[in-house]
Amino acid sequence: MALSRRNLLRGGLYGASAAALAPALSACGSIAEAASSTGGIQYWNPFTGGDGGLMKTMVAQVERRVPGLDAESIVLEGGSSYYTKLAMSSAGGRAPDLAVMHMSRLAGYAPGGLLDAWDMDTLAEFGVTAAQLNADVFRRGHHDGVPYAIPLDTHPFVVFFDREVMAKADLVDSEGHLVPLKSPAGYLDAAERLRDVTKGGMGPVFGHVGDMAQSWRMFWSLYRQTGAEFDLTGRRIGIDRDTAVEIVGFMQKLTAPDCKHMDVGIAVGSFSSRSAPMIFSGEWDVLSFSQVKGIDLGAAPFPQLYDRPASWADSHAFVLPHQNDPDPQRRRTTHRLVAELLKASLTWAGAGHIPAYLPVVESRKYRSLEPQADYAAAAEATALEPSAWFMGAGSDAQGQMCQAMQPALIGTGTAAQAVDDMVSAINFFLGKPNPA
């Protein structure tokens, strides 16, 4: 039977109440019974490749550590198809027990009753409290003051660099850490110094051509460093147009001359071949860069060039897809599974992601990870995606922001026109209702 939006909202409220009012079973209660009576806890996630292997390892670690805890992991194709399936499963009464969602997509799901709330008291019974989670991303996981997402990590935009070359240009300190660049002019000066000391005369690289995320990540990092307004609560965007034009104008200088027409693959290849000494990229590239032969790999949070530190970031988070009548024991076991996965997230840090569970980040083992520990501070100055139903990972809006900037970055358009096109795209989405 089709569900109306009102029934969805009622279902969301009921699901949240059921989770909150679940009977207080003992922490060592019948996990095996809850998981095995109707199969293991069904867990959807979009993780493939290196991420997929590490998540599989984490689940296996948890199952060994907690006898009777069984997770039935189902890996689905990521991107828009994943989020469509997630919404349809919640609306159609076929939701899994647990799913991973980018925190940036939460605004399109929680308000429409497609998710159920987490019971923080139950998580606390299993050793995970709100105070032990990264405060920024945990706060972002709330809707109307209620937690609908538990963060697994923060994955920010960072810089990787070749310490040997950076040292020749006097851009690292005695411990191999990136020196402060302080301003756009400071960055441009550093880039020119790197061109002077590299064999091929190449400076920092940034792959953006044809990509539906990279230019937006760069813009959002720099724009948030200014503290300028970016308000999506009305029918039209509230934005400091002059500052936005200034940022795109600086991005034009940043991409010229080395990466004016460079896509992500060429940028990664340039750094991996040691032709380029520095690259702006996501921390998820740490595994491949660590395997570059002969490199002394360094990393740092996205450089502060304006008034305050900030770098684009998103977060993989655990959510409870809405169920009309969740089984209390099964829901309790799902809380246990998430608590244990958070505790096992040192393994997840191997992919470059910064764990949201603070006891792991503060541990000696995490601090010994190189170069992950060198950019861990990025989790303290995150520029999380703007909160709106149409924004977030893999969204059409994110892609349109990149398309709007592309002409300016390759030299066929102006910064002012790029910003006007970005504003028009956002206003189009603001004029539409949330489909959920």
Secondary structure, 3 states (H helix, E strand, C coil): CCCCHHHHHHHHHHHHHHHHCCCCCCCCCCHHHHHHCCCCEEEEECCCHHHHHHHHHHHHHHHHHCCCCCEEEEECCCCHHHHHHHHHHHHCCCCCCEEEEEHHHHHHCHHHCCEECCCHHHHHHCCCCHHHECHHHHHHCEECCEECCEECEEEEEEEEEEHHHHHHCCCECCCCCECCCCCHHHHHHHHHHHHHHCCCCCCCECCCCCCCCHHHHHHHHHHHHHCCCEECCCCCCEECHHHHHHHHHHHHHHHCCCCCCCCHHHHHHHHHCCCCCEEEEEHHHHHHHHCCCCCCEEEEECCCCCCCCCEEEECEEEEEECCCCCCHHHHHHHHHHHHHHHHCCHHHHCCCCEECEHHHHCCHHHHCCCCHHHHHHHHHCEEECCCCCCCCCCCHHHHHHHHHHHHHHHCCCCHHHHHHHHHHHHHHHHCCCCCC
